[in-house]
Amino acid sequence: MYYTNSQITDVINEHIHSAWQREACKLRFVDGLTHEQIAERLGYSTQYIKEIIKKNKALLFTYL
């Protein structure tokens, strides 16, 4: 199934409470940035970004 960027953004805003994690998820799922690009932009390690994205992806797609 295909979801619009607006639908994805709405779910991210509603269900992810940490501001920087919301930003990371929007950069990944809406803007299509890589884990490495997100890590560089937000100042975290790539491995940490991968873990956060994986954790939040499972949460998000239960609501889509």
N, C-alpha and C positions, 0 to 999 in steps of 0.2 A: 504494500500500500504506500502511496505517496502522501506526504504531509507538506503543507505550505510552510514557508519560513515564519509566517505569522502564527500558525498553530504551534510550531515548535517553540517559538519565543514565548508565547503565552504560558505554555506548560513549564518552561524553564523558570519564568518569573514567579509562577505560583508555587512551585514545589522545591526549588533550591533556595535555601535561606541565606547562604553565604554569598555576599556580593561578588567576590573575586571568582568563586566557583561558577556563579551565573555567567560572568563574563567569559570564563574559559569554555563553558559549554556553548555559548552563543558563537564564539569564535570557531569552535569545532563543527557544530551541527548546522549553523546558519551560514557562516562565512566560509566554511570548508578549509580552514587553516590546518596544517599538520601539527602533531604534538610538539615538534621541535620549534615551530614558529610561535605557538602559543607560549611555550616555556620561555623563549627569548623575550617575547613581548611582556609577559607578566612577571618575569624574574624568578621563576621556579625551575627546578630540574625537569628534564624531559621525563624521567621515570615517574616523578611525582605527578606530573600532568597526566600521564597515561593512567595512573591509578585513580585519580580524581575523575577523569572522563569515563573510565570503565564503571566506577561506582555509580556515577550519576546517570549514565546511559541506561543502566538497568532500571533505575528509579523512573526516569523520564518515559521510557517506552511502556511502562505499565499504565501510564495516563494518556497515551496517544491512541 
